[in-house]
């Protein structure tokens, strides 16, 4: 999915995902009810998985470029 992104693009997407996760955590804290909690947990899991994937891709690209 993201194999052709440059390092700056990866870093931007990582920053966006981190902000999304922060916002989801804040929203989850403000909501109540099992359905809301399940939805928030699903969204957090999806965003966290995408973040981990992008971080791994960024780390591999940095290593390839000799930046880390």
C-alpha positions in Angstrom: 0.0 0.0 0.0 2.6 2.6 1.0 5.8 1.1 -0.6 6.3 4.1 -2.9 6.2 6.8 -0.2 9.2 9.0 0.4 10.6 9.4 3.9 9.0 12.8 4.4 5.7 11.4 3.2 6.0 8.5 5.7 6.8 10.9 8.5 3.8 13.1 7.7 1.5 10.1 7.6 2.9 8.9 10.9 2.3 12.3 12.5 -1.3 12.3 11.2 -1.9 8.8 12.6 -0.5 9.8 16.0 -2.8 12.8 16.1 -5.7 10.6 15.0 -5.0 8.2 17.8 -4.7 11.0 20.3 -8.1 12.4 19.2 -9.7 8.9 19.4 -8.5 8.5 22.9 -9.9 11.9 23.9 -13.2 11.0 22.2 -13.4 7.6 23.9 -12.8 9.2 27.3 -15.7 11.6 26.7 -18.2 8.9 25.5 -20.0 6.3 27.4 -21.8 3.1 26.5 -20.7 -0.3 25.3 -21.4 0.4 21.6 -19.3 3.7 21.7 -16.5 1.9 23.5 -16.5 -1.0 21.0 -16.4 1.5 18.1 -13.6 3.5 19.7 -11.6 0.3 20.4 -12.0 -0.8 16.8 -10.9 2.6 15.4 -7.9 2.7 17.8 -6.9 -0.8 16.8 -7.0 0.1 13.1 -5.1 3.3 13.5 -2.5 1.7 15.7 -2.0 -1.2 13.2 -1.5 1.4 10.4 0.9 3.4 12.5 3.0 0.3 13.3 3.1 -0.6 9.6 4.2 2.9 8.6 6.8 3.1 11.4 8.3 -0.3 10.2 8.4 1.0 6.6 10.0 4.2 7.7 12.6 2.4 9.7 13.4 0.1 6.8 13.7 3.1 4.5 16.0 4.9 6.9 18.2 1.8 7.2 18.3 1.5 3.4 19.3 5.1 3.1 21.9 4.8 5.9 20.0 7.3 8.1 19.8 5.1 11.2 
